[in-house]
Amino acid sequence: MTATSPTADSVSFELSPLDNARLANLCGHLDEHLRMMERGFGVEINNRGGKFQIIGKADVLADVQQTVHELYADTSQTILVPEQVHLAIRQRGGADIKAQEELAEIVIKTKRGLVKARGENQQAYLKQVMTHDISFGVGPAGTGKTYLAVACAVEALERDFARRIILVRPAVEAGEKLGFLPGDLTQKVDPYLRPLYDALYEMLGFERVAKLIERNVIEVAPLAYMRGRTLNESFIILDEAQNTTTEQMKMFLTRLGYNSTAVITGDITQIDLPKSQKSGLRHAIEVLKGVEGISFTFFQAKDVVRHSLVQKVILAYEKAEQSNT
């Protein structure tokens, strides 16, 4: 968000007639369009539903307000794209932000603080997730692909771009032995979703996560039990996707419904499937490459943000595998 002076002026207004679908269209995915206006005019834009507050220099407030109203009027007839927003900003005297858009640091806002991408690859990954309905994050452990996906899901929920967060992960490691574990199916799968839960606890707090799970706003959906569902207005994360079969991956991708986003993360160097089975993630990379609307971000050892030894371990294993081929 653009920083503003303590002495900055502000203006407040409300959009009418209020339509939640048009409002989401105006704001853009994860408020992308609002962030563009902030950078273009050098202001801060806050909104709660159709109520807006703009903070900045007095001489630009009217232009920003008019831009918001004009773009909202456009939403009655079209789905806004960043190019339209950019043009509207330029027509009202805002800065040329095309170059800035390429360089701007993407920040995810949660109630517990800001989540910032580290390095160019994480920046590219966040941008892909924000602009594509299906995004793949592929790479070794510790590169932040799952954590950033959860951050995007939390912001989407907080901004009412998604009504639910759905966490999916294959329990391949347990094989057919899930039955001996105590509890219902969700409790049996929970240990495999621990990295996702940890990120949620950090961003929302333990009590809020527990309440959202109780209300089914955050849902644990075992992969094997998703067949036949259509997931509308949801942010869906499939973690450890390297352990899906090709059939499971196809089934998961075809669950995507209206106004939903899916992020698939995995590491194709850590496949736990039987050697006779091909990884659904590996197969999807081959089959879906070049499909419009689907993005792939590939992380390398240099993108690891854990202990420095993790990067060295990954590189050592890569070197060993290369020497064995």
N, C-alpha and C positions, 0 to 999 in steps of 0.2 A: 504494500500500500504506500502511496506517495506521502512523504512527510510534509506537514504543514506548520506554519509559524504559529506560536502561541497567540499572536494577535490577529490571526486570520479571521475573516468574516465567514458567515455561513448563511445558507438559505434552505428552508424546508418546504416541501410540497408533497402532494399526494396525487397519484395517477388515477384517472377515471375514464371509462368504467373499468373497475378492477377485474382482471381475468388472469388466473394463475398460470395458464398455459402461455398467454401472451407475455406475462411478466418473466417467466423462465426464458422465453425466446429473447426478450430484451436483454436480460442479464448475461445470457450465454452460458455455456457449460462451465460450471464452477466459477461463475461470475467473470468469465473471460472478457466480455464486452465492457463491463464496468471498469475492469482493470485497465483496459485500453484507453477509456476516457480519462481515468485518473492520470495516466502517463502523458496523454496528449495535451491535457489542459493544466497539469500540475496541481491537481486538487485531490481531496479525499472524498469518496462517495460512500455513504452508509445507507443501508435500506433495511427495512423490516416490512415484508410484504410490499404493498404499494406505496408506503411512506418513505420518502427519500430525504436525506440531508446531505448537502454539498458544502464542504469546508475548503476555503481557499481565498485567493485574492479577490477583492470586490469586483474588479473590472472583468472577471471571467465567469462569475457565477451565473449571470443571465444567459450567457452562451451555452454553458454546460446544461442548465435547466432546459433550454430550448432544444438542445440536441437530444436529451432524454425524451422529451415529449414527442419530437419528430420521429425518433426511432420506435417509440411505443406505438405511434400511429401506424407505422409501417408494418408492425407485427400482425395487424389485422388481415394483411394480404400476403405476407411472405415470411419465410424462415430466414432470420438475419444470419449473415455470415460476416466474419471479421473484416472482409474487404468493404462491405457496406458501412460498417461502423467507422472504419478508418476514413472513408470518404466523407462521412457526416462530420467527423472531427475536423477534417481539413477545411470543409466548407464554412465552419464556424470559427476559423482562425486558430485551431489547435495546432500543436507542433506535428511535424511529419514523423510519425512513430514507426514507420516500416522498419527502419534499421534498428530502432530501439526494441521492437518486438523480437528480433533475432537475438539480441544481447541481454534483454531484461531477465533479471533473476526471478524465477518462479517461486513463490512462497505459499505454502498451504497454511491456512489459519484454522486453528482449533481452539476450543475454550481453555485448554491447558497451555496454549502458547503457539508459537510458529514452528512449522516444520520446513526446513530449507534443504534443497537438493545440494549435494556435494559433487562438484565436478560436472563436466559437460555432458557425460552420458546420463547421469541422473536428471539433469535439466531436460535433456531430450526426451527421456522416459516420461517425465511429468507432463511435458507438452503433448506427447502422443496420447497419454491417458485422457487428457483434457479435451482432445480434439477428435478422438476416435471412439466408436461404440464398442469395439473389440480391440484390446491391446495385449500383446505378449511381452513379458519381460523374462529374458532367458540369460542365465549366467550362474556363476558360482555362488556359494553361500557368502553372506556378508556384504553383498553389493547393494543392499537396501531395496531390492525390488519388491519384496512383500511389505515392508514397513511403509514405503511410499504409497503403495496401492491402498493400504489401510487408511493412510492420511487422506488420500483423495476421497475414499468412501465416507470418512467421517465428515469432511467438509461438505460433500454432496448431501449428506443427511441433515447437517446443521443448516444448510442453505435451502432445504426443501427441494433439491433437485432429484432426490431419491427418497422414497418412503420407507425403504428397507435396505439393510445390509445383509447379504447372504454369503456365508462362509462355506466354502466347499473344499474338501481335501480327500483324496483316496486313502484308504487305510490298508494299503497293499502290504505294509510291513507285518501286519497282524495275520494276513492271509485268512484262513478259515477259522482261526482261533479266537475271533472276537467273541464267540459264544460263551467262553468260559469266564469272561470278564463280568464283574457285577454291574448292575444298573441297566437302564434302558439303552436303546441304540445310540441316542445322542451322547449319553454319558460314556459309552464305550469308544466313541469317535473323538470325544473331547481332547484326550491327550495328544492326538495328532494335529489339533488346531491350536495348541498352546502358543506358538509364535504369533498367531493372529490375535489371540486374546491378550497377550502381553502388550502388543502395540495399542489395542483398544483401551486397555486399562491406563496406559500412559497418557493417551490423548483425551479420554473422557472421564476417567476415574472409575474405581471398582464398583461403587454403588450404582452409578448411572448405567454402566454396562449391564449389571445384573438386572436392573429394572427394564432396560430395553430388550434383554433376552427374554425376560418374563412376559413382556407384552408382544413378543415375536417380531419386534422391529429389527432386532439383530437375530438372524436365524442360522442355525447350524443345519446344513443340508448335506447329509452323506451322499456322495456322488452316485452310488449305486441305486439310490431311491429318488433320483430326479427325473427319471423317464416319465414322459407324459405331461410334465408341467410346462407352463408358459410364465416367465418371470417378467412382469411389467413393473415399471417405475422402481427399479431395484438397481443397486450397485452390487455386483456379484464378483467375488474373488475366488478363483480356483488356484489353490496353492499346491506345490509339489506335483505339478502337472506332468512331470516326466514319468510318473507312475500310473498314468492313465493308459488304457489300451486305445487303439485307433477307434474302436467302436464307441468307447466311453467319451472320447474327446468330441467326436461328431455329435453324439447325443447331447453333451453339455452345450456346445456352441449353438445348437438348434433350439435351446431353451430360451434364448434371448427374446424378450418381448418389447412392447412399446415403451419408449423413453427409458431404456435401461442401458447400463454400461457393464461390460465384463472385462476383467483383467485376469490374465492367465500367467502365472509365474512358475518357473521350474529351472532345473539344472540338469541338462542332458548328460552330464558326466556322472550323475549319481542315480542311475536307474535301478530300481529294486525288482522289476518285473522278471519273470522267468526268461532265460535267454532266447527261448523260442518265440516270445512275444515282442512285437515292435512297439516302441513307446509312442503313445498318441501325440505327445508334444513334438517329438522328432518328425513324425509323419505330417503334423499340421504345418510345421515350418516349411516342408517341401511342397505341400499341396496348396497352401493359402498364400504363398509368396506372390506378391503383386496384386492381390485382391483388394479393390478399392474399399476403403472404410476400415481395413484391418491393418494395424501397425505392429512392427516388431522392433524391439530394442534389445541388442545383444551386449551383455556386460562381460568385461574381461577381469583378469586378476588385478589389474591396476585400479579397478573401481571398488575394490574391497575397502569397507570403512570400519572393519573390526580391528582387532589386535594386528600389528604389523606382521606377526608370524603367520597369520592366516593366509596372507598374500603369498608368502614364501612357500607355505605348504602346497597351495594350489599350483604354483609354478613348478614345484618339484614333481608333483604328480603328473602334470602335463608333459614335462620333460621325459619322465619314465614311460609314459604311454606312447610318446612319439618314438622312443628308442626301441619299443617292443613291436612296432608296426613295420 
